Amino acid sequence: MVEESKRVVDEIIENTNKTTTGSGGFFKYNKILSRNMVAQEKNMSCAAACIKQLAKYDGIEISEELVRKFAGTDDFLGTTDLGIVSGLEEVFKNKQIIANTYFRNSEKQIPEIIRDISKDGSWIASIHPVGAKKHAIIIGKILGDKVYIRDPWPIEGIGNKNGIVAITSLEEFSKVWLRAGANKYSIKQ
């Protein structure tokens, strides 16, 4: 039974790598690495799912429902930038929350800025792919021109399976991050 489950997951990842899109089909991935990311439970709860995943890294078990409450997530509008900060502050009470924006920088500077700010560890980014709404993902690391992300949007759609860990290009990420306002939300370790 375990082998069959592993085979099915591997098949989904392989098939998804052929389509190379995520976040509801609007954000290009170069490769899907795993399904080791919590899935968002509602259409507009991506930021809450990202906060829940960061909490999990820190050994904090919390429901997405409670994170949505802390962050003021709306079922139709999602979570505001201030809501992401509020949610992080409630979940990580004893840590400093850092919220920065890099929007006023030129498009040419953005890839270098992303490389620099990613040296401090994982952070939440808002992205805005063309044809889609804003979406929250976690940036894990950057190696060369590859951005390692965690996306809470399940390949199969909301309510099915886990989110994903994937690689996207620095160029692709730069465009959708700048389009969303070039904001970074992190927890000072």
N, C-alpha and C positions, 0 to 999 in steps of 0.2 A: 504494500500500500504506500509506503514512504517513497519507494523508487518510482512508482507511478505518479505520485504528486510532484516529485522532482522533475520527472520527464515533462509533465504538463507545464510547469513553470518555465522550464528551459525552452519549450516550444513557443510559449507566449512571448518570452523575451526575444527569441530568434525572429519570430514573425513581426514583432514590434520594431526590431532593428531595421527591418526592411521598409517600414513606413516612416520611420525617423521623425515622428511628431509626438508632442506631448501637450500637457496643459489643455486638454480638450481638443487636440489636433491642430493647435495654432503655433506651437513653439517647436523648433527643429532640434532634434537630438542627433548626435553623431553615433551614439551607442548607448544601449541600456545595459547597466551592469548588474543590477539586482532589484529585488522588490523589498528591500530593507528600509522602508519609510512608512510611517503611519499614513493612512488614507484620510482625506477630509471626509466628514460624515454628511455634509450638506453642500449644495452647489456653491455657496458663497462663504465657506468656512476655511479657506486655504490658509489664511494667516493664523487662525486658531490651531489648525493642524500642525503648522510649522512651530508654533510655540510649544505645543504638546511634545513634538519630537525633540526640541532642544531641552525640554524638561526631562525627557527620558534619558538623554545623554548625561544629565546631571544627577540621575538616580531619583528623580521626582516622578511619582505616578500621579497623574491627574486626568480627569475626563475632558474630552473636547468640549462637552457641554459647559463645564465650569470655566474653561478658558474662554469660550465664546461670551459667557456672562461677564467675566473680568474685562474683556476687550470691547464689550459693547457691540458685538457682531450682529448685524442686521441680516435677516434672511434674504432680503432683496438687494441690499447695497454692499454687504460684506463688512469688512473691518476698515476703519479709517486709519490713517497714519498715526494719529494720536491714540487710537484704540490699540494698535500694535504695541506702542510704548506702555500704555496702561496695563495691557495683558501681561507683558514681560515683567513689569514692576510688581504686579500681584503674585505672579508665580515665583519669581526670583527675588523675594523680599530682602534678602541680605546681600544682594549684589548690585553693582552699579549698571544701569542700562544706558547704552550709548546709542543715540539716534543722530545720524549725520546725513546731510544731503550734499550731492556733488553736481547738482543740476546746472549750475552756472559755468561749468567747465566746458571747453570745446569738445566736440565729438572726437577729435583726434587724440585728446588727452585721456579720454575715458578708459581705454584698455590699460594704460599704465596705472591709472588711479585704482582700477579694480585689482590689478596684481598687487599693488601696495597695500590696500586695505584688507586684502584676504590673508595677509601674513599673520593676522591676529587670531585666526581660527574661524569657525563657522559663524555665519550671519544670515539674517533674513533679508531678502531682496524682494521688492515689488517689481514685477515686470508687466509690460503692456504690449503683447504681440499684436500685430496688425490683424484686424478682424475679430478681436477678442476683447474681453474686459480685463481690467488689471487682475493680476494673480500673484500670490506670494509663494516663493520657493526658498530653500536653504542653499546657500553657497558653501560648499565644504572646503574646496581648495582650488588652486589654479596651478597647473603645470604647463609651462610653455603657453600655447594658444588653446589649451583645453580647460574648460570650466567644469568642475565636478559638482553636480547639483543633486538635491533631493526635492522631488516634486510630489506633493500630496494628492494630486489628481490621478486616480487609478486609470490605467490603460483601458479597462473595461467599463469605466464610468462610475459615478458616485454609488456607493453601497456595495461595490464589488472589489474584493481583493485589497491589496496594499497599494501605496504610492510607489514611486520608483526612485532608484539612484541611477543617474545617467551622466553622460558627457555631452556638452555642447561646445560650440566654438566660441572663443572669446569675442570674435566679431559679431556673431549672432546675439550673444548675451548682451554685449555693449549696446546694441541698437534697442532691444526691448527694455533694458534697464533704464537707459536715458529717456526713452519715451514715457516711462512710468514715473519719472521724477528723480531717478538716480539716488534713491534712499537706501541707507544701510542701518539695520537694527541688530545690535549685538549685546552680549552680556560680558562685562569685563571680568576676566578670570583671575 
